[in-house]
Amino acid sequence: MRKLLFLLFVGIAISLTSCRKDFAFEPSSGGLEFSKDTVYLDTVFTNIGSSTYKLKVYNKSDKDISIPKIQLGKGINSKYRIMVDGMTGDAGAQGKIFSNVELLAKDSLFIFIEVTSDVTSTNPTDFLYTDQIKFSNIIGAPQTVELVTLIQDAYFIYPTRTEVSPNNYNYEGINLGLDDTNQQVITVGHSLIHNHPVNGDEYHWKNDKPYVVYGYTLIPNNETLNVDAGARIHFHANSGLIVSKNAALKINGTAPSDHKPENLSNEVIFMGDRLEQDFSDVPGQWGTILFYSTKADNLINHLTLKNATVGILMQNLALFSDNDKPYLTINNSQIYNCSNIGILSRKSIVTGNNIVINTCGQADLAGTFGGTYNFTHCTFNNNWNSSKQVSVLLNNYIDTSTTRYVSDLIAANFNNCIIYGSNQNELFLDNKTEGGATFNYYFNHCLIKFNNSNNNPAYLPTNTTNFSSCYAATNSTIFNPNFKDIANNKLWLNQAWNTVITNDSSFSGFNDILNNPRNGSVALGSYQFVP
């Protein structure tokens, strides 16, 4: 009996619901509301797709409506693409035209927007590419939302490829040289050439438009890459620049004429190729600048490098060979937000003056496996959110899975530098004595963040052999340099500070990173204090 009653109730319920009519959608007569009246897409390079942007459309009426048509103003010829609530569009007009789009009362829908355009399609006066999304009604003019993006022309550098069969390609390879086993190391990449059919002389990077690098690009032996002041170089993910053993890199940026740190017009900038504001300070967007070069004329002036994995990596391809050591002089340059290390040197020779490195995942500067290092007027600060990060690391060894190799730290001289950060110890000296390897270091007139609680004798103020006239910042209060704004890479002194070197001519021989003269009292680090 209970079963019969249950079946009766189910039958009644079904009969009642079967009488219900489908939703009645009325043609839209307007009155839609939008999350934005204009969607600004971030700058993109010519023929490179943008990120996806979002627009929300609201039906705040009490009626279920059908929008007769949602379409791009330029129709199927538009360089924009849209998706409406997961729908791809009408047949033959996918991403461009959508007919009879239903929207319930008091509900909303999402439109996702992308663009891929070349610079020839833009307004020639401002290089803006524009269109609009039109929402038609049964009466009156359509409602519209404007779409605007800046398309930037660029030089593109990437490995060539040859199709050997359908969807099967051979890619251009680059020969890096001989490794420790005397074997040639060849990998996918592009070797620069003098007469590229599109880019012209690829050994001269100019400032008339940006360069976008895909994959690793090689400066071959016996060649020099010159980069003009004001050049902008953008690296795609897993991309970078390699300087061969007998090649050279010369970056020729210049100081701001107005001495203002925010003026980067004459700087050379190396960064990722994501131009959206959300990616302006994201670490690890691209690879590294890899120096195998042993030439003494590698010279970097006024470079701003940011958001790499390792900013600059220096090592001999045959790492365990003592025959040749990579060589670099870097002046008046800034390295920010590297996911691993700002400058990583393995048994190399590096000279740095007026260098600023801020916030890297492991270390700002790592002089490893020995080498020779001379840094003057430099600011190393590391506020990476980790208990293991340091500003400066020095060691004289490298471990493999089976063996420890040691190499002489011939010299590591730091003059008038700031070594600071958020951890208790921002200087890490890691000396291995196997094989009698030397470990020579000297800090002269430096501010160093370290806590002496570990009783490491190398850090004690009484160690006058390795430390001369240094300031020990044992906590965040004592000898805090009070940088202007660490989070935004403004590492100049915010106020006059008593830890200066007064009338010491050995530190006033050249101007600061902004070309301000160092006269009278010389401030620690890369920036001379200017009231």
N, C-alpha and C positions, 0 to 999 in steps of 0.2 A: 504493500500500500504506500509506504514512504517513497519507494522508487517511482511509483506512478505520479505522486504529488510533485516530486522533484522534476520529472520529465515535463509535467504540465506547466510548472513555473518557467522552465527553460524555454518551452515552446512559446509561451506568452511573451517572454522577453525578446526572443528572436523576432516574433511577429511585430512587436512594437518598434524595434530598431530597424527592421526591414522597411518600415514605412517612412523612415527619416530620409529626407532629401540630402544630396551632396551640398557642400558649401556653395552658395550663390555668390560668385565674384562679379562685382560691378566694374565696368571699364573706368579706369582712373580719370578723374577730372582735375588732377593737380593736388596741391596741398602736401606733397611729400616734403619731409625735412631730412637734412643731411648732417653728418658729423663734421663736414668741412664744406665750404663753398669753393675752395680751390685745393687741389692736391699738388703739393710741391715734391717732386721726386728729386733726390739728391743728384748731383753732377755725375754723369757717366761718360766714359770714353766712347768715341765713335765706334759703332758696330759691336759694342760690348753690352750685354744685357744688364738691366738694373736689378736691384733688389725688388721684393714684392711689397707694395703699399696697400693700405686698407681704407675703404670708405664704407660707412654704415648709412643705410637708408631706412628712414622711419615712416611707418604709416600710423599716425596718431589718431586717426578717425575711428569711428565705430563700425566701419564697413570693410568687408573683405573686398579687395580690389584686384584687378588685373591690369598691369601696366602694358599698354599695347606694344610698346617697343622701348628697349634700352639699347642704345647704340653709341659707338664712337662717332664724333662729328665728321671725321674724314672717312668713315665707313671702312670698307675692306682695305683701303689704301693707308690707313693709319698705322703709324709705327708703334702705337700703344697696343697692349693686349689686356683684356679684362676677363674675369670669371665671375659669374653672378650666382651666389649661393651654391657653388659646386657645379653649376651648369656651364658647358663650354661654348654654347651658342648655336645659332641656326646652321643648318647644313650649307656648306660653301662659304660661310661667313663666321667660322669659329673664332671666338675671342674678340669679335667686332660687333655683331648684331644679335640681339636676343628678343624674341617675339613672345607676347602674352605671358609676362612674368607675373605670377600670382603672389600676393602679399596679404596675409591675414590682418584683421583689425588689431590695433594696438601691438603690432609686431614689427620686426625689422629684418633686413637682409644685408649680407655682406657682399661687397664688390672688391675683388683683388686686382691690382693694377701693376703692370710691368711695361717697360719700354726698351726697345733696341732700335737705335737710329744712327745714321751717319751724319757727319757735320754738314753735308751738302743739303740736308733737308731742313736745316734750322734757319731762323731769321739771321741774315748775314750781318746785322749790326750788333746783335747781342748773343748769338749762338743758342738762343732758346728754341726748343721744340715744344709746340703747344698743340693741344686739341681739347675736346670737351666730351663729357658723357651726357648724352641727351636722354631725357625721360619724357616720352610723348604722352599726350592726353587726348581724350576724345574731342575736346574743345580747346581752343587757344594754343599759344606757343608752348613748346616743350620747356620743362625745367632743365637746367644745366648745371653741371659741376665742371670747373675748369681744371685742366691738367697742364702742368708746366715742368719742364726739366731742362737743365743746361747740358748740352752735348759738347764735349771737349775733344778737339782733334789731338792726335798723338802719333809719335813714332812707335811702332810695335817691333819688338825683337823677340824672336822665338825660333826653335829648331825647325828646319824644313823637313818635309816628309814626302815619300814617294810611294804611291800605291802599287803594290806588287800583285795583288789580287783583290777582288771585291771585299772592302772593309778590312784589308790587311795592309799595313803600312810599314815601311822602313823609315826610321827617323835619323836625322843628322846626329853624328857622334862627335865627341871632342876627346882628344888625346891629352891626358893630364901629365903624362910622364912616367917615370919608373918608380915603383914602390920599393919596400924593403927587401923583397925577393927578386928584384931586378926585372919585374914584369911590367909591361905597359898597362896603364890604367885608362880604360876608355869607357865613357858613359854618354848618355843622351844629352845633347846640349847644342848650342849655337856658337860657332867661332865668328868673332867680328870680322868684317871685311871692309875694304876701302871703298868699293864701288857697288854698294847694294842698290838694286834697281829702284827701290822705294825710299830707303832711308839715307841714301848717299853715303858719305864717309862715316862708317860706324865707329871709327876711332876718335871722333869728335862729337861729344854730346853737347848739344846747344841748348839755349834757353828760350827758343821761339815757341816751342810746344813741348809737353811732357813726353817722357819715354816710358813705355810699359813693357816690362820684361817677363816673359813666360819661360819657365825652366831656367837652367843655369847657362849663363853666357860666359864665354872664355875670351880673355885677352891672350892671344897666342904669344909664343916666344918671339923676342926681338921686336915687339910692338909696344906702343904706349897709348893708353886711352886718356884723353884730356877731357875734362868736364868743366864747362863754363860756369862762371858765377851766375846764380839765379836759376840753374837747371833744376828740374823736378823729375826724379826717377822713381817709378812705381813698380814694385815687384809683386807678382802674383804669388799665391800660396806655393810653398816648396820651390821657390825660385831664388836666384841670387847671382852674384858676379864672382868669377874666379880669375885670379891674376897668376899666370904661369910663372915658372921658375925664372925665366929670363925676360919677363915682360914687366911693364910698369904702369901704375895708376897715378894720375895727377888730378886732384880735385882742387879747383881754383876759385873757391868761394872767397868773398871779401867781407870786411867788417861793415856794419851799418853806418852810413854817413852821419846819422844823428845820434849814435851811441846808445840807442834804445834797444833793450833786449827783445821786445816784441817785433821789431822790424827784421824780418827774415828775407827781404827781397833779394839780397845779394848772397844769401846762404845757398849752398847746394843741399837739397833735401832728398834723402833716401827713405822711402816708406812703402807701405802696402798699397794695393790698387783698389781697396774698398774706400770710396770717397764719402760714404755716409757719415754723418756726425757721430753716430753710435760706435763707429769703428776708429775714431780719432786717437784713442789711447788703449787699444786692445793689443796686448803683447802676442808675439808668436805668429803674426800674419804672414811672414815670409821667412826665408832661410838665413843667409849670411853673405858677407863679403869675405871670400876665402883667399888669403895670400899664401901662395907658394913662393912668391918672388923673393930672390936674394939681392935684388938690385937696390943700391943705395939711393936711387932717385924716386922711390915711392914716396909721395908727399901728398898729404891731405890738409887742406886749409878751409876752415869755415864750412864744415859739414854738419848738418843736423840729421841724425840717423835714429829712427824710432820704430818700435813695434816689430822687431825682428825676433828670431829665435836666439841666434848669437849675432851680435852686431858685427864684429870683426873677428875672424878666426885666422890665426897665423900658425902655420906649421910646415915643416918640410914634408913632402909627399912620402919620402923615405924617412919616416919619423925617427928611426934609431940610428941614422947616419949622422956623423959629426962633420961632414964635409962642408955643408952649406947651411946657413941659417937665414930664415926670412927676415926682412928688414922693412921698417916703416917709421916715418916721422909724421906725427899728426899734431896739428896746432889748431887752437881756437875752435874746437868742435864739441858737439853735444850728442850724447847717446842716451836714449830714454826707453824704458818699458820693454826690455828684452826678456823673453820668457825664461831664458837660461842665463846667459852671461853677456855683458856689454862688450868687453874686449877679452878674448881668450887667446893666450899666446903660449905655444909649446916650443921651448928651446929656440926662442927668437930674439931679435934685437928691436926694441921699441923705444922711441923717444917721444914724449908727449908734453906739450906746453899749453896751458890754458884749456884743459880738457874738463868737461862736466859729464859725469855719468850718474844717472839717477834711476833707482828702483828696477832691479833685475832679479830674476827668480833665484839664482844661486850666488852670483857675485857680480859687482860692477866690473872689476878688473881681476883676472886670474892669470898670473904669471907662473906657468907650470912647467915641470920637467926642465928646470933651469932656465938659462937665458940671460939677457942683459937688458935692464930697464932703467930709464931715467925720466922722471916725471917732475915737472916744476909748475907751480901755480895751478894745481888741479883740485877739483872738488869731486869727491866720490861719496855719494850718499845712497843708502839702501834702506828703503822702508817697505820692502816686499813683505807680505803677510806670511812670514815663516820664521820658525825658531832657529833655522840653520843658515839663513842667508847671511852674507858678509859683504862689506864694501870692497875690501882688498884681500886677495888670497895669494900667497907665494909658497911654492914648493919646488922640490928638485928631483921629483921622481914621477914615474908612471907605472901602473900595475897592469899586467895582462892576466889572463886566466891562469898562467903558470909561473910567471916571472915578474919580479920587480926590477925595473931599469932606473938607474939614477943618472943625473947629469948635473954639472956644475951650475949653480946660480952664481954667475960671475959677478953680477952687481945688480942691486935693486935700490936705487937712490930716489928718495922722495923729498922735495924741497918746497917748503911753504904750501903744503897741501892740507886739505880737510878730508878726513876719513871718518865718516859719521853714518848714523842710521838708527833704526828702531831697536836693534838687539843690543845686548850688553857688550858684546865684543864684535867690533866690525873690522878688525884686522886679524887674519889667521896666518901664522907662520908655521909651516909644516916641513920640518927638516928631517931627512933620512940620511944617515951617516954611512950606509953601505958603500964600500969601495972608496971611502975617503972623499966623497963628493963635497965640494965647497958650498957654502950657503952665506953669501955676503949681502948684507942689507944695511941701509943707513937712512934714518928719518931725521931731517933737519928742519927745525921750525915748523912742525906739523901739529895739528889738532887731531887726536886719535880717540875714538870712542872704544874704551875697554874697561872692564871691571877686573880688578886685580885679585879677586877672591880665589881664583884658581892657582895663585902663587906661581904663575909662569914667570921665570926670571927674565925672559926676553921683554916682558912688559913693564918691569919695575922702573920707576924713575931713576933709580941708582945705576941703571945700565947706560952709562954715558958712552960706551963704545958704539952702540947702535942707535942711540937716541940723543939728539942734541937740541936743547931748548924747545922741547915738545910739551904740549898741553894734554893732560890725561883727563878725558871726559868720563868720569867713573859712573855717572848717572845722567839722567835727562836734564838735570838742572845745572850741574857744574860744567862750565865752558860750552854751553849750548850755543851753536852758531846762530840760532834764530833766523833761519832762512825765511825769505819772503813768503813763499807758498810752495811747499814740497809737492803737493798733489798735482799742481799745474806746472811743475818743472821750473819754478822760479827760485833758483838757488843762489841768489845774491843776498848779502847781509841786509837785514831789515832795518838795522839801526847801527850807529857807531858802536864799536865793540873794543874792549880793552886788549884783546888778544891780537895785537898787530906787531909787526916788526918795525921798529922805529929807526929811520935813517940807516938802514942796512943796504948798502949799494949793491950787494950781490944779488938782490931780488928786485931791483928797480931798472933792470936793463931793457925790458921790453914791456909794451902796453898790455892791458888786460884783454879779455876775450871780446870786449866791445870797443877796443882801441882807445880806452881811457888810459892816460899816462899814470904810471905808478911813481908818484912823487911823494917825498916826505914819509909819512907813515904808510907802510905797505900792508894791505889787508891780506889775510890768509885766503887761499883758494883762487878761483879763476876770475872773480870780480873784485875790482878795486871799489871800496866804499865811496860813493858819491852822494853827499847830502842832498 
